Amino acid sequence: MSRGSSAGYDRHITIFSPEGRLYQVEYAFKAVKAAGITALAVCGKDSVCAVTQKKVPDKLIDPASVTHVFRLSENHGCIGTGIISDAKAQVQHARAQAAEFQHNFAYEIPVDQLAKRIADR
């Protein structure tokens, strides 16, 4: 039984297909594009401004419950786009990493350390 052109090359992010493609990366880009959510962040000298769209997928959903902006800790936040359940899983992992660092070292995790821990997952 044929699996199409990917033929098992989409099982891991580090496996290239014979055409030199990384299917997992392409799938991630498709997920972000399919959501149709635009997010923008601007960094200033001592501040950050982040904005995103708020699309309510169904009129039966309470608009107050729809968000793509998440608080990770007292001074850290993020915006999730793409498949929202995947974004929420990443947010939970980021919150756990931030809380663990705070518990171990008694100060908030630096942003670059948090980003590295999330990227290394």
Sequence and secondary structure as in RCSB ss.txt:
>XXXX:A:sequence
MSRGSSAGYDRHITIFSPEGRLYQVEYAFKAVKAAGITALAVCGKDSVCAVTQKKVPDKLIDPASVTHVFRLSEN
HGCIGTGIISDAKAQVQHARAQAAEFQHNFAYEIPVDQLAKRIADR
>XXXX:A:secstr
    SSTTTTSSTT   TTS  HHHHHHHHHHHHHT  EEEEE SS EEEEE    S TTS GGG  SEEE SSS
 EEE  SSHHHHHHHHHHHHHHHHHHHHHHSS   HHHHHHHHHT 
